[in-house]
């Protein structure tokens, strides 16, 4: 499969024709005629690219694009607008709203395919997304933090990790471990969404650790929400035996019994309001130290420093 496409247009004929063509080119294609539904599908599917008609009833493509650009899970997905040939103003509005490209109707399938491939290729190179959660990976995280530092933005960077994740994955296997990683990522995303804070960013620069960029005045609230939700949901990932025991027991490759505590979520946050940070590397070094303090507590929680 070359990639997953979300196609949004209120003309059924266009949906059918483009879907048929792209599926023949080995793309997975999902379609909708409604703008609001497009936002829901984009968050659920995390497509590699969105093809979005500008002119739609109720919620038009410009509004949809603006909503997608404010949400953590969709803010970096490439968007190609479909516009009428004479609608120059729509093209400008689309690009200003966060669109990456546009193609005018009527269009050739070959031109559309070329643009799709180019944007997906560039997005994958730039995004370096996490293979399990799909969150922005190390390259994007570093670029995002460095950009904010260079612009003089004051923010709190919260480094999040699960303590005792490795024993969990050894005992339950990679597949169950990946589901736990997804649970952590969704927990952090939901905490961001519940606070409705602007300018937030969530990435995953390493296999089992995330980073959140938050407004300083919202950091404690978001961390508390994440910890509470993680504690409520983590036991669902364990067998009943381990839930009752309150610990994990399993045999390692030598046949020895291993005992490990249940996982917990540690959050270590650093704010650059009182300390100059020139680069992401310096910020990450400080953040790692604070995360160690949070891990040392032995239970889910957060530590914030300025």
MIDOSE-1310 file (N, C-alpha, C; in nm, 2 decimals, decimal comma, always signed):
residues 306
xxxx	+0,08/-0,12/+0,00/+0,00/+0,00/+0,00/+0,09/+0,13/+0,00; +0,05/+0,22/-0,09/+0,13/+0,34/-0,10/+0,10/+0,44/+0,01; -0,02/+0,43/+0,06/-0,06/+0,53/+0,16/-0,21/+0,53/+0,19; -0,25/+0,60/+0,29/-0,39/+0,61/+0,32/-0,44/+0,75/+0,29
xxxx	-0,55/+0,76/+0,21/-0,60/+0,89/+0,17/-0,74/+0,91/+0,23; -0,77/+1,04/+0,27/-0,90/+1,08/+0,31/-0,95/+1,18/+0,20; -1,06/+1,14/+0,13/-1,11/+1,22/+0,02/-1,24/+1,29/+0,07; -1,25/+1,42/+0,06/-1,36/+1,49/+0,11/-1,42/+1,58/+0,00
xxxx	-1,54/+1,55/-0,05/-1,61/+1,62/-0,15/-1,76/+1,60/-0,15; -1,84/+1,70/-0,17/-1,98/+1,68/-0,17/-2,04/+1,63/-0,30; -1,96/+1,60/-0,40/-2,00/+1,55/-0,53/-1,97/+1,40/-0,53; -2,08/+1,32/-0,52/-2,05/+1,17/-0,52/-1,98/+1,12/-0,64
xxxx	-2,00/+1,18/-0,76/-1,93/+1,14/-0,88/-1,78/+1,15/-0,87; -1,74/+1,26/-0,81/-1,59/+1,28/-0,79/-1,54/+1,18/-0,69; -1,61/+1,16/-0,58/-1,57/+1,06/-0,48/-1,55/+0,93/-0,54; -1,64/+0,88/-0,62/-1,64/+0,75/-0,68/-1,52/+0,74/-0,78
xxxx	-1,51/+0,84/-0,87/-1,41/+0,83/-0,97/-1,26/+0,84/-0,91; -1,24/+0,93/-0,82/-1,11/+0,94/-0,76/-1,07/+0,82/-0,67; -1,17/+0,78/-0,60/-1,15/+0,66/-0,51/-1,11/+0,54/-0,60; -1,18/+0,52/-0,71/-1,15/+0,40/-0,79/-1,01/+0,41/-0,85
xxxx	-0,98/+0,53/-0,90/-0,84/+0,55/-0,96/-0,73/+0,53/-0,85; -0,74/+0,59/-0,74/-0,64/+0,58/-0,64/-0,63/+0,44/-0,58; -0,74/+0,37/-0,56/-0,73/+0,23/-0,51/-0,66/+0,15/-0,62; -0,68/+0,18/-0,74/-0,61/+0,10/-0,85/-0,46/+0,13/-0,85
xxxx	-0,42/+0,24/-0,79/-0,28/+0,28/-0,77/-0,23/+0,23/-0,64; -0,30/+0,15/-0,57/-0,26/+0,09/-0,44/-0,26/+0,18/-0,32; -0,36/+0,27/-0,32/-0,38/+0,35/-0,20/-0,51/+0,30/-0,13; -0,51/+0,32/+0,00/-0,63/+0,29/+0,08/-0,71/+0,43/+0,09
xxxx	-0,83/+0,43/+0,04/-0,90/+0,55/+0,03/-1,03/+0,55/+0,11; -1,05/+0,65/+0,19/-1,17/+0,67/+0,27/-1,24/+0,80/+0,22; -1,37/+0,80/+0,22/-1,44/+0,92/+0,16/-1,55/+0,96/+0,25; -1,58/+1,09/+0,24/-1,70/+1,15/+0,31/-1,74/+1,27/+0,23
xxxx	-1,87/+1,30/+0,24/-1,93/+1,42/+0,17/-1,95/+1,54/+0,27; -1,91/+1,52/+0,40/-1,94/+1,61/+0,50/-1,82/+1,66/+0,57; -1,81/+1,80/+0,59/-1,69/+1,86/+0,65/-1,67/+1,81/+0,79; -1,78/+1,81/+0,87/-1,76/+1,77/+1,01/-1,72/+1,63/+1,03
xxxx	-1,77/+1,54/+0,94/-1,74/+1,40/+0,94/-1,59/+1,39/+0,90; -1,54/+1,48/+0,82/-1,40/+1,47/+0,77/-1,31/+1,49/+0,89; -1,34/+1,58/+0,98/-1,26/+1,60/+1,10/-1,25/+1,48/+1,18; -1,37/+1,42/+1,20/-1,37/+1,29/+1,28/-1,29/+1,18/+1,22
xxxx	-1,30/+1,16/+1,09/-1,23/+1,06/+1,02/-1,08/+1,08/+1,02; -1,04/+1,21/+1,01/-0,90/+1,24/+1,01/-0,84/+1,21/+1,14; -0,90/+1,24/+1,25/-0,85/+1,20/+1,38/-0,84/+1,05/+1,40; -0,95/+0,98/+1,35/-0,95/+0,84/+1,38/-0,86/+0,76/+1,29
xxxx	-0,84/+0,80/+1,16/-0,77/+0,73/+1,06/-0,62/+0,77/+1,05; -0,59/+0,90/+1,09/-0,46/+0,95/+1,07/-0,41/+0,92/+0,93; -0,48/+0,97/+0,82/-0,44/+0,95/+0,68/-0,30/+1,01/+0,65; -0,24/+0,96/+0,55/-0,11/+1,02/+0,50/-0,13/+1,15/+0,43
xxxx	-0,26/+1,17/+0,38/-0,29/+1,29/+0,30/-0,44/+1,31/+0,30; -0,48/+1,43/+0,29/-0,62/+1,46/+0,28/-0,65/+1,54/+0,15; -0,74/+1,50/+0,07/-0,79/+1,58/-0,04/-0,92/+1,64/-0,01; -0,93/+1,77/-0,01/-1,04/+1,84/+0,05/-1,10/+1,95/-0,04
xxxx	-1,22/+1,93/-0,07/-1,29/+2,03/-0,16/-1,32/+2,16/-0,08; -1,30/+2,27/-0,14/-1,32/+2,40/-0,08/-1,47/+2,42/-0,06; -1,54/+2,41/-0,16/-1,69/+2,45/-0,16/-1,77/+2,33/-0,12; -1,82/+2,33/+0,01/-1,91/+2,23/+0,06/-2,01/+2,29/+0,15
xxxx	-2,13/+2,23/+0,16/-2,23/+2,29/+0,25/-2,20/+2,27/+0,39; -2,26/+2,35/+0,48/-2,25/+2,35/+0,62/-2,11/+2,39/+0,67; -2,02/+2,29/+0,66/-1,88/+2,32/+0,70/-1,79/+2,31/+0,57; -1,74/+2,42/+0,53/-1,66/+2,42/+0,40/-1,52/+2,37/+0,43
xxxx	-1,44/+2,35/+0,32/-1,31/+2,30/+0,33/-1,21/+2,39/+0,41; -1,23/+2,52/+0,40/-1,15/+2,61/+0,47/-1,17/+2,59/+0,62; -1,29/+2,58/+0,66/-1,32/+2,56/+0,81/-1,26/+2,43/+0,85; -1,28/+2,33/+0,77/-1,23/+2,19/+0,81/-1,08/+2,20/+0,82
xxxx	-1,01/+2,26/+0,73/-0,86/+2,28/+0,74/-0,82/+2,35/+0,86; -0,88/+2,45/+0,90/-0,85/+2,53/+1,02/-0,86/+2,44/+1,14; -0,97/+2,36/+1,15/-0,99/+2,27/+1,26/-0,88/+2,16/+1,27; -0,85/+2,11/+1,15/-0,74/+2,01/+1,15/-0,61/+2,06/+1,19
xxxx	-0,58/+2,18/+1,16/-0,45/+2,24/+1,20/-0,44/+2,28/+1,34; -0,55/+2,27/+1,42/-0,54/+2,30/+1,56/-0,54/+2,18/+1,65; -0,55/+2,06/+1,58/-0,56/+1,94/+1,66/-0,42/+1,86/+1,65; -0,38/+1,80/+1,76/-0,25/+1,74/+1,77/-0,24/+1,63/+1,67
xxxx	-0,34/+1,54/+1,65/-0,33/+1,42/+1,57/-0,33/+1,46/+1,42; -0,38/+1,58/+1,38/-0,40/+1,61/+1,24/-0,32/+1,73/+1,19; -0,26/+1,80/+1,28/-0,20/+1,93/+1,24/-0,09/+1,92/+1,14; -0,03/+1,80/+1,12/+0,08/+1,79/+1,03/+0,05/+1,71/+0,90
xxxx	-0,08/+1,67/+0,89/-0,12/+1,59/+0,77/-0,12/+1,68/+0,65; -0,06/+1,64/+0,54/-0,07/+1,73/+0,42/-0,21/+1,74/+0,36; -0,25/+1,85/+0,32/-0,38/+1,88/+0,27/-0,38/+1,94/+0,13; -0,44/+1,87/+0,03/-0,45/+1,93/-0,11/-0,60/+1,97/-0,13
xxxx	-0,62/+2,10/-0,16/-0,75/+2,15/-0,18/-0,79/+2,13/-0,33; -0,92/+2,10/-0,35/-0,98/+2,10/-0,48/-1,06/+2,23/-0,49; -1,03/+2,30/-0,60/-1,09/+2,43/-0,62/-1,15/+2,45/-0,76; -1,24/+2,54/-0,78/-1,29/+2,57/-0,91/-1,18/+2,65/-0,98
xxxx	-1,18/+2,64/-1,12/-1,07/+2,70/-1,19/-1,06/+2,85/-1,17; -1,18/+2,92/-1,16/-1,18/+3,06/-1,15/-1,17/+3,11/-1,01; -1,17/+3,02/-0,91/-1,18/+3,07/-0,77/-1,04/+3,10/-0,71; -0,98/+3,20/-0,76/-0,85/+3,24/-0,71/-0,85/+3,27/-0,56
xxxx	-0,95/+3,34/-0,52/-0,96/+3,38/-0,38/-0,97/+3,25/-0,29; -1,04/+3,15/-0,33/-1,04/+3,02/-0,26/-0,91/+2,96/-0,24; -0,83/+2,97/-0,35/-0,69/+2,91/-0,34/-0,61/+2,98/-0,24; -0,62/+3,11/-0,24/-0,54/+3,19/-0,14/-0,59/+3,16/+0,00
xxxx	-0,72/+3,16/+0,02/-0,77/+3,13/+0,16/-0,73/+2,99/+0,20; -0,73/+2,90/+0,11/-0,69/+2,76/+0,15/-0,55/+2,75/+0,19; -0,46/+2,82/+0,12/-0,32/+2,81/+0,16/-0,30/+2,89/+0,29; -0,37/+3,00/+0,31/-0,36/+3,07/+0,44/-0,41/+3,00/+0,56
xxxx	-0,51/+2,91/+0,53/-0,57/+2,83/+0,64/-0,49/+2,71/+0,68; -0,38/+2,68/+0,60/-0,29/+2,57/+0,64/-0,28/+2,47/+0,53; -0,35/+2,49/+0,42/-0,34/+2,39/+0,31/-0,20/+2,38/+0,25; -0,16/+2,27/+0,20/-0,02/+2,25/+0,14/-0,02/+2,27/-0,01
xxxx	-0,13/+2,25/-0,08/-0,14/+2,26/-0,22/-0,28/+2,27/-0,27; -0,30/+2,30/-0,40/-0,44/+2,29/-0,45/-0,43/+2,24/-0,59; -0,54/+2,19/-0,64/-0,56/+2,14/-0,78/-0,69/+2,19/-0,83; -0,70/+2,24/-0,95/-0,83/+2,29/-0,99/-0,91/+2,19/-1,07
xxxx	-1,04/+2,20/-1,05/-1,14/+2,12/-1,13/-1,16/+2,18/-1,26; -1,18/+2,10/-1,37/-1,15/+1,95/-1,37/-1,00/+1,93/-1,37; -0,96/+1,82/-1,32/-0,81/+1,79/-1,31/-0,79/+1,65/-1,37; -0,67/+1,62/-1,41/-0,63/+1,49/-1,46/-0,59/+1,40/-1,34
xxxx	-0,62/+1,28/-1,35/-0,58/+1,18/-1,24/-0,43/+1,17/-1,23; -0,36/+1,18/-1,34/-0,22/+1,17/-1,34/-0,15/+1,29/-1,26; -0,21/+1,41/-1,28/-0,16/+1,53/-1,21/-0,19/+1,51/-1,06; -0,31/+1,47/-1,02/-0,34/+1,45/-0,88/-0,25/+1,34/-0,82
xxxx	-0,23/+1,23/-0,89/-0,14/+1,13/-0,84/+0,00/+1,18/-0,81; +0,05/+1,26/-0,91/+0,19/+1,31/-0,89/+0,20/+1,40/-0,77; +0,10/+1,48/-0,75/+0,10/+1,57/-0,63/+0,08/+1,49/-0,50; +0,00/+1,39/-0,50/-0,02/+1,31/-0,38/+0,11/+1,24/-0,34
xxxx	+0,18/+1,18/-0,44/+0,30/+1,11/-0,41/+0,41/+1,20/-0,36; +0,42/+1,32/-0,42/+0,52/+1,42/-0,38/+0,50/+1,47/-0,24; +0,37/+1,49/-0,20/+0,34/+1,54/-0,07/+0,36/+1,43/+0,04; +0,32/+1,31/+0,01/+0,34/+1,20/+0,10/+0,49/+1,17/+0,13
xxxx	+0,56/+1,17/+0,02/+0,71/+1,15/+0,03/+0,77/+1,26/+0,12; +0,74/+1,38/+0,09/+0,80/+1,49/+0,17/+0,76/+1,49/+0,31; +0,63/+1,46/+0,33/+0,58/+1,45/+0,47/+0,64/+1,34/+0,55; +0,66/+1,23/+0,49/+0,73/+1,12/+0,56/+0,87/+1,15/+0,59
xxxx	+0,94/+1,21/+0,50/+1,08/+1,25/+0,53/+1,09/+1,35/+0,64; +1,00/+1,45/+0,64/+1,00/+1,56/+0,74/+0,95/+1,51/+0,87; +0,84/+1,43/+0,87/+0,77/+1,40/+0,99/+0,85/+1,30/+1,08; +0,91/+1,20/+1,01/+0,97/+1,09/+1,09/+0,88/+1,05/+1,20
xxxx	+0,76/+1,00/+1,17/+0,66/+0,97/+1,27/+0,70/+0,84/+1,34; +0,64/+0,83/+1,46/+0,67/+0,71/+1,55/+0,60/+0,59/+1,48; +0,66/+0,48/+1,47/+0,60/+0,36/+1,39/+0,48/+0,30/+1,46; +0,46/+0,32/+1,59/+0,34/+0,26/+1,65/+0,23/+0,36/+1,67
xxxx	+0,26/+0,48/+1,73/+0,15/+0,57/+1,76/+0,12/+0,67/+1,65; +0,22/+0,69/+1,55/+0,20/+0,78/+1,45/+0,23/+0,93/+1,49; +0,27/+0,95/+1,61/+0,30/+1,08/+1,66/+0,43/+1,13/+1,59; +0,44/+1,27/+1,58/+0,57/+1,32/+1,52/+0,69/+1,26/+1,60
xxxx	+0,79/+1,22/+1,52/+0,91/+1,16/+1,57/+1,02/+1,26/+1,61; +1,14/+1,20/+1,62/+1,26/+1,28/+1,67/+1,29/+1,40/+1,59; +1,29/+1,38/+1,45/+1,33/+1,50/+1,37/+1,23/+1,61/+1,38; +1,10/+1,58/+1,38/+1,00/+1,68/+1,39/+1,00/+1,75/+1,52
xxxx	+1,02/+1,67/+1,63/+1,02/+1,72/+1,76/+1,14/+1,82/+1,78; +1,25/+1,78/+1,73/+1,37/+1,87/+1,75/+1,35/+2,00/+1,67; +1,30/+1,99/+1,55/+1,27/+2,11/+1,46/+1,17/+2,20/+1,53; +1,06/+2,14/+1,58/+0,95/+2,22/+1,65/+1,00/+2,29/+1,77
xxxx	+1,08/+2,23/+1,85/+1,13/+2,29/+1,97/+1,23/+2,40/+1,94; +1,32/+2,37/+1,85/+1,42/+2,47/+1,81/+1,35/+2,59/+1,75; +1,25/+2,57/+1,67/+1,18/+2,69/+1,61/+1,12/+2,78/+1,72; +1,06/+2,72/+1,82/+1,00/+2,79/+1,93/+1,10/+2,87/+2,01
xxxx	+1,21/+2,80/+2,03/+1,32/+2,86/+2,11/+1,38/+2,98/+2,03; +1,40/+2,97/+1,90/+1,45/+3,07/+1,82/+1,36/+3,19/+1,82; +1,23/+3,17/+1,82/+1,13/+3,27/+1,82/+1,10/+3,34/+1,96; +1,18/+3,29/+2,06/+1,17/+3,34/+2,19/+1,04/+3,31/+2,27
xxxx	+0,98/+3,20/+2,23/+0,85/+3,16/+2,30/+0,88/+3,10/+2,43; +0,80/+3,13/+2,53/+0,81/+3,08/+2,66/+0,71/+2,96/+2,67; +0,76/+2,84/+2,71/+0,67/+2,73/+2,71/+0,73/+2,63/+2,82; +0,64/+2,53/+2,85/+0,69/+2,42/+2,93/+0,70/+2,29/+2,85
xxxx	+0,81/+2,23/+2,85/+0,83/+2,10/+2,78/+0,82/+1,99/+2,88; +0,72/+1,90/+2,87/+0,70/+1,79/+2,96/+0,74/+1,66/+2,89; +0,84/+1,60/+2,95/+0,89/+1,47/+2,90/+0,82/+1,36/+2,98; +0,76/+1,27/+2,90/+0,67/+1,16/+2,96/+0,72/+1,02/+2,93
xxxx	+0,73/+0,94/+3,03/+0,77/+0,80/+3,00/+0,70/+0,70/+3,10; +0,69/+0,58/+3,06/+0,64/+0,47/+3,14/+0,75/+0,40/+3,21; +0,75/+0,40/+3,34/+0,84/+0,32/+3,42/+0,79/+0,17/+3,42; +0,89/+0,08/+3,41/+0,86/-0,06/+3,41/+0,79/-0,11/+3,28
xxxx	+0,81/-0,03/+3,17/+0,75/-0,07/+3,04/+0,83/-0,19/+2,98; +0,96/-0,19/+3,00/+1,04/-0,30/+2,94/+1,00/-0,44/+3,00; +0,98/-0,45/+3,13/+0,94/-0,58/+3,18/+0,80/-0,62/+3,13; +0,71/-0,52/+3,11/+0,58/-0,55/+3,06/+0,59/-0,61/+2,92
xxxx	+0,67/-0,55/+2,84/+0,68/-0,60/+2,70/+0,75/-0,73/+2,69; +0,85/-0,76/+2,78/+0,91/-0,89/+2,79/+0,81/-1,00/+2,83; +0,72/-0,96/+2,92/+0,63/-1,06/+2,97/+0,51/-1,08/+2,87; +0,46/-0,98/+2,81/+0,34/-0,99/+2,73/+0,36/-0,99/+2,58
xxxx	+0,48/-0,95/+2,54/+0,51/-0,95/+2,40/+0,50/-0,82/+2,33; +0,56/-0,81/+2,21/+0,56/-0,68/+2,14/+0,42/-0,62/+2,11; +0,33/-0,71/+2,07/+0,20/-0,66/+2,03/+0,13/-0,59/+2,15; +0,13/-0,66/+2,27/+0,07/-0,60/+2,39/+0,14/-0,47/+2,43
xxxx	+0,28/-0,48/+2,41/+0,35/-0,36/+2,44/+0,32/-0,24/+2,36; +0,29/-0,27/+2,23/+0,25/-0,16/+2,14/+0,12/-0,10/+2,18; +0,03/-0,19/+2,22/-0,11/-0,14/+2,26/-0,09/-0,05/+2,39; +0,00/-0,08/+2,47/+0,03/+0,00/+2,59/+0,08/+0,14/+2,55
xxxx	+0,17/+0,13/+2,45/+0,23/+0,26/+2,40/+0,12/+0,35/+2,34; +0,03/+0,29/+2,27/-0,09/+0,36/+2,21/-0,17/+0,42/+2,32; -0,19/+0,34/+2,43/-0,27/+0,39/+2,54/-0,21/+0,51/+2,60; -0,08/+0,51/+2,62/-0,01/+0,63/+2,68/-0,02/+0,75/+2,58
xxxx	-0,01/+0,73/+2,45/-0,02/+0,84/+2,36/-0,16/+0,90/+2,36; -0,26/+0,81/+2,36/-0,40/+0,86/+2,36/-0,43/+0,93/+2,49; -0,38/+0,88/+2,60/-0,40/+0,95/+2,73/-0,35/+1,09/+2,73; -0,23/+1,11/+2,67/-0,17/+1,24/+2,66/-0,25/+1,33/+2,57
xxxx	-0,29/+1,27/+2,45/-0,37/+1,35/+2,36/-0,50/+1,39/+2,42; -0,57/+1,30/+2,49/-0,70/+1,33/+2,55/-0,68/+1,44/+2,66; -0,57/+1,44/+2,73/-0,55/+1,54/+2,83/-0,53/+1,68/+2,77; -0,46/+1,68/+2,65/-0,45/+1,81/+2,58/-0,58/+1,86/+2,53
xxxx	-0,66/+1,76/+2,48/-0,79/+1,80/+2,42/-0,89/+1,85/+2,53; -0,88/+1,79/+2,65/-0,97/+1,83/+2,76/-0,94/+1,98/+2,81; -0,81/+2,02/+2,80/-0,78/+2,15/+2,84/-0,80/+2,26/+2,74; -0,81/+2,22/+2,61/-0,84/+2,32/+2,51/-0,74/+2,43/+2,51
xxxx	-0,62/+2,40/+2,53/-0,51/+2,50/+2,53/-0,46/+2,52/+2,39; -0,43/+2,64/+2,35/-0,37/+2,67/+2,22/-0,22/+2,66/+2,22; -0,17/+2,62/+2,10/-0,03/+2,62/+2,08/+0,04/+2,50/+2,14; -0,03/+2,39/+2,17/+0,02/+2,27/+2,22/+0,08/+2,18/+2,11
xxxx	+0,18/+2,10/+2,15/+0,24/+2,00/+2,06/+0,27/+1,87/+2,14; +0,25/+1,76/+2,07/+0,28/+1,63/+2,13/+0,36/+1,55/+2,03; +0,47/+1,50/+2,07/+0,56/+1,42/+1,98/+0,61/+1,30/+2,06; +0,68/+1,21/+1,99/+0,74/+1,09/+2,05/+0,88/+1,07/+1,99
xxxx	+0,98/+1,13/+2,05/+1,11/+1,13/+2,00/+1,18/+1,00/+2,02; +1,14/+0,91/+2,11/+1,20/+0,78/+2,13/+1,09/+0,68/+2,14; +1,13/+0,55/+2,14/+1,03/+0,44/+2,13/+0,92/+0,45/+2,24; +0,96/+0,48/+2,36/+0,86/+0,47/+2,47/+0,85/+0,60/+2,56
xxxx	+0,90/+0,71/+2,50/+0,89/+0,84/+2,57/+0,83/+0,95/+2,48; +0,74/+1,03/+2,53/+0,68/+1,14/+2,46/+0,73/+1,27/+2,51; +0,69/+1,38/+2,44/+0,72/+1,52/+2,48/+0,60/+1,60/+2,45; +0,56/+1,68/+2,55/+0,45/+1,77/+2,53/+0,50/+1,92/+2,54
xxxx	+0,46/+2,00/+2,45/+0,49/+2,15/+2,46/+0,37/+2,22/+2,50; +0,37/+2,29/+2,61/+0,25/+2,34/+2,67/+0,26/+2,48/+2,72; +0,15/+2,56/+2,72/+0,16/+2,69/+2,79/+0,19/+2,67/+2,94; +0,28/+2,74/+2,99/+0,32/+2,72/+3,13/+0,20/+2,72/+3,23
xxxx	+0,10/+2,80/+3,21/-0,01/+2,81/+3,31/-0,10/+2,69/+3,30; -0,08/+2,60/+3,19/-0,17/+2,49/+3,18/-0,09/+2,36/+3,21; +0,03/+2,36/+3,23/+0,12/+2,24/+3,24/+0,07/+2,15/+3,36; +0,05/+2,21/+3,48/+0,02/+2,12/+3,59/-0,12/+2,06/+3,57
xxxx	-0,21/+2,13/+3,52/-0,35/+2,08/+3,49/-0,35/+1,96/+3,39; -0,27/+1,98/+3,28/-0,27/+1,88/+3,18/-0,20/+1,75/+3,23; -0,09/+1,77/+3,31/-0,02/+1,66/+3,37/-0,11/+1,58/+3,46; -0,18/+1,65/+3,55/-0,27/+1,58/+3,64/-0,38/+1,50/+3,57
xxxx	-0,44/+1,56/+3,46/-0,54/+1,49/+3,39/-0,48/+1,36/+3,33; -0,36/+1,37/+3,27/-0,29/+1,26/+3,21/-0,27/+1,15/+3,31; -0,22/+1,18/+3,43/-0,18/+1,09/+3,53/-0,31/+1,01/+3,58; -0,42/+1,09/+3,60/-0,54/+1,03/+3,65/-0,60/+0,93/+3,55
xxxx	-0,60/+0,97/+3,42/-0,65/+0,88/+3,32/-0,56/+0,76/+3,30; -0,43/+0,78/+3,31/-0,34/+0,66/+3,29/-0,37/+0,56/+3,41; -0,38/+0,61/+3,53/-0,41/+0,52/+3,64/-0,54/+0,45/+3,63; -0,64/+0,52/+3,57/-0,77/+0,45/+3,56/-0,77/+0,34/+3,45
xxxx	-0,69/+0,36/+3,35/-0,70/+0,26/+3,24/-0,59/+0,16/+3,23; -0,48/+0,17/+3,31/-0,36/+0,09/+3,28/-0,39/-0,06/+3,32; -0,48/-0,09/+3,42/-0,50/-0,22/+3,46/-0,57/-0,31/+3,35; -0,63/-0,24/+3,26/-0,70/-0,32/+3,15/-0,60/-0,39/+3,06
xxxx	-0,47/-0,35/+3,07/-0,37/-0,41/+2,99/-0,30/-0,53/+3,05; -0,34/-0,56/+3,18/-0,28/-0,67/+3,25/-0,38/-0,79/+3,26; -0,32/-0,91/+3,28/-0,40/-1,03/+3,31/-0,46/-1,01/+3,45; -0,57/-1,08/+3,48/-0,64/-1,07/+3,61/-0,54/-1,11/+3,72
xxxx	-0,46/-1,21/+3,69/-0,36/-1,26/+3,80/-0,27/-1,14/+3,84; -0,22/-1,07/+3,74/-0,13/-0,96/+3,78/-0,20/-0,84/+3,84; -0,33/-0,82/+3,80/-0,40/-0,72/+3,87/-0,42/-0,75/+4,02; -0,45/-0,87/+4,05/-0,47/-0,91/+4,19/-0,34/-0,90/+4,26
xxxx	-0,23/-0,94/+4,20/-0,10/-0,94/+4,27/-0,05/-0,80/+4,29; -0,09/-0,71/+4,20/-0,04/-0,58/+4,21/+0,11/-0,57/+4,16; +0,15/-0,67/+4,09/+0,28/-0,68/+4,03/+0,28/-0,78/+3,92; +0,39/-0,77/+3,84/+0,41/-0,86/+3,72/+0,50/-0,97/+3,76
xxxx	+0,47/-1,09/+3,73/+0,56/-1,21/+3,75/+0,56/-1,29/+3,62; +0,68/-1,32/+3,57/+0,70/-1,40/+3,45/+0,84/-1,46/+3,45; +0,85/-1,56/+3,36/+0,98/-1,63/+3,35/+1,06/-1,56/+3,23; +1,19/-1,54/+3,26/+1,28/-1,48/+3,16/+1,33/-1,60/+3,07
xxxx	+1,42/-1,56/+2,98/+1,47/-1,67/+2,88/+1,55/-1,78/+2,95; +1,60/-1,75/+3,07/+1,68/-1,85/+3,14/+1,59/-1,94/+3,23; +1,46/-1,91/+3,24/+1,37/-1,98/+3,32/+1,36/-1,93/+3,46; +1,42/-1,81/+3,49/+1,42/-1,75/+3,62/+1,29/-1,67/+3,63
xxxx	+1,23/-1,67/+3,75/+1,11/-1,59/+3,78/+1,15/-1,44/+3,80; +1,09/-1,35/+3,72/+1,11/-1,21/+3,73/+0,99/-1,14/+3,79; +1,01/-1,06/+3,89/+0,90/-0,98/+3,95/+0,93/-0,83/+3,92; +0,82/-0,76/+3,87/+0,84/-0,62/+3,84/+0,71/-0,55/+3,88
xxxx	+0,72/-0,42/+3,93/+0,60/-0,35/+3,96/+0,52/-0,32/+3,83; +0,39/-0,28/+3,85/+0,31/-0,24/+3,74/+0,36/-0,11/+3,69; +0,33/-0,08/+3,56/+0,38/+0,04/+3,50/+0,32/+0,16/+3,56; +0,39/+0,27/+3,56/+0,33/+0,40/+3,60/+0,38/+0,51/+3,50
xxxx	+0,31/+0,62/+3,50/+0,34/+0,73/+3,41/+0,42/+0,84/+3,48; +0,54/+0,87/+3,44/+0,62/+0,97/+3,50/+0,63/+1,09/+3,41; +0,61/+1,21/+3,46/+0,61/+1,33/+3,37/+0,71/+1,43/+3,44; +0,81/+1,47/+3,36/+0,90/+1,57/+3,41/+0,90/+1,69/+3,32
xxxx	+0,86/+1,81/+3,37/+0,85/+1,93/+3,29/+0,94/+2,04/+3,32; +0,99/+2,11/+3,22/+1,08/+2,22/+3,24/+1,03/+2,34/+3,16; +1,04/+2,46/+3,23/+0,99/+2,58/+3,16/+1,11/+2,67/+3,14; +1,12/+2,73/+3,02/+1,23/+2,82/+2,99/+1,21/+2,97/+3,03
xxxx	+1,12/+2,99/+3,12/+1,09/+3,13/+3,16/+1,20/+3,20/+3,23; +1,28/+3,12/+3,31/+1,39/+3,18/+3,39/+1,52/+3,13/+3,36; +1,53/+3,04/+3,26/+1,66/+2,98/+3,22/+1,67/+2,98/+3,06; +1,77/+3,04/+3,01/+1,79/+3,05/+2,87/+1,83/+2,91/+2,81
xxxx	+1,75/+2,86/+2,71/+1,78/+2,74/+2,64/+1,80/+2,77/+2,50; +1,92/+2,74/+2,44/+1,95/+2,78/+2,31/+1,90/+2,67/+2,21; +1,90/+2,55/+2,25/+1,87/+2,44/+2,16/+1,78/+2,33/+2,22; +1,72/+2,25/+2,14/+1,64/+2,13/+2,19/+1,73/+2,04/+2,27
xxxx	+1,86/+2,02/+2,23/+1,95/+1,93/+2,30/+1,97/+1,97/+2,44; +1,98/+2,10/+2,47/+2,00/+2,15/+2,60/+1,87/+2,13/+2,68; +1,76/+2,16/+2,62/+1,63/+2,15/+2,69/+1,60/+2,00/+2,72; +1,64/+1,91/+2,63/+1,61/+1,77/+2,66/+1,70/+1,72/+2,77
xxxx	+1,82/+1,77/+2,78/+1,91/+1,73/+2,88/+1,86/+1,76/+3,02; +1,81/+1,89/+3,03/+1,74/+1,93/+3,15/+1,62/+1,85/+3,18; +1,54/+1,83/+3,08/+1,41/+1,75/+3,09/+1,44/+1,61/+3,14; +1,54/+1,55/+3,09/+1,58/+1,41/+3,13/+1,61/+1,41/+3,28
xxxx	+1,67/+1,51/+3,33/+1,71/+1,51/+3,47/+1,58/+1,52/+3,56; +1,49/+1,61/+3,51/+1,36/+1,62/+3,59/+1,27/+1,50/+3,58; +1,27/+1,43/+3,46/+1,20/+1,31/+3,44/+1,25/+1,20/+3,54; +1,38/+1,20/+3,56/+1,44/+1,10/+3,66/+1,38/+1,13/+3,80
xxxx	+1,37/+1,25/+3,83/+1,31/+1,28/+3,96/+1,17/+1,23/+3,97; +1,09/+1,25/+3,87/+0,95/+1,20/+3,87/+0,95/+1,05/+3,87; +1,04/+0,98/+3,80/+1,05/+0,83/+3,80/+1,08/+0,78/+3,94; +1,17/+0,86/+4,01/+1,22/+0,81/+4,14/+1,11/+0,81/+4,25
xxxx	+1,00/+0,88/+4,22/+0,89/+0,88/+4,32/+0,82/+0,74/+4,33; +0,84/+0,66/+4,23/+0,78/+0,52/+4,23/+0,64/+0,51/+4,20; +0,57/+0,62/+4,16/+0,43/+0,61/+4,12/+0,40/+0,72/+4,02; +0,28/+0,71/+3,96/+0,25/+0,80/+3,85/+0,24/+0,94/+3,91
xxxx	+0,30/+1,04/+3,84/+0,29/+1,18/+3,89/+0,38/+1,27/+3,80; +0,39/+1,39/+3,84/+0,47/+1,49/+3,76/+0,55/+1,58/+3,85; +0,67/+1,62/+3,80/+0,75/+1,72/+3,86/+0,78/+1,83/+3,76; +0,76/+1,95/+3,80/+0,77/+2,07/+3,71/+0,88/+2,16/+3,77
xx	+0,97/+2,21/+3,68/+1,07/+2,30/+3,73/+1,08/+2,42/+3,63; +1,13/+2,53/+3,68/+1,15/+2,65/+3,60/+1,30/+2,69/+3,61
